Amino acid sequence: MLLTGAAVAAAGPIAFVGLAVPHLARALVGADHRWTLLVAALLGPALVLGADVAGRLVAPPGEIPAGIITALLGAPLLALLVRRAKVVTA
């Protein structure tokens, strides 16, 4: 989790989509990498576009940056993934 936080801090919240979308794609289509790659390639831009549209619709005279919307969506997803992670002992 610490490495994920450092990566998002360095690259910005939009890059968080690159960390979250493959997990969402795998949850949708299963473990077959051919389908996971295709769904992730389509889901990533759709998620950013949806975040941008939502940011424009929420505050009509202004605009909420897409990075804030993706961070609001991605933080609970990261928390869910961390809670579900299996601990491997040596």
Stockholm file with secondary structure:
# STOCKHOLM 1.0

chainA/1-90         MLLTGAAVAAAGPIAFVGLAVPHLARALVGADHRWTLLVAALLGPALVLGADVAGRLVAPPGEIPAGIITALLGAPLLALLVRRAKVVTA
#=GR chainA/1-90 SS CHHHHHHHHHHCGGGHHHHHHHHHHHHHHCSCHHHHHHHHHHHHHHHHHHHHHHHHHHSTTSCCCHHHHHHHHHHHHHHHHHHHCCCCCC
#=GC SS_cons        CHHHHHHHHHHCGGGHHHHHHHHHHHHHHCSCHHHHHHHHHHHHHHHHHHHHHHHHHHSTTSCCCHHHHHHHHHHHHHHHHHHHCCCCCC
//
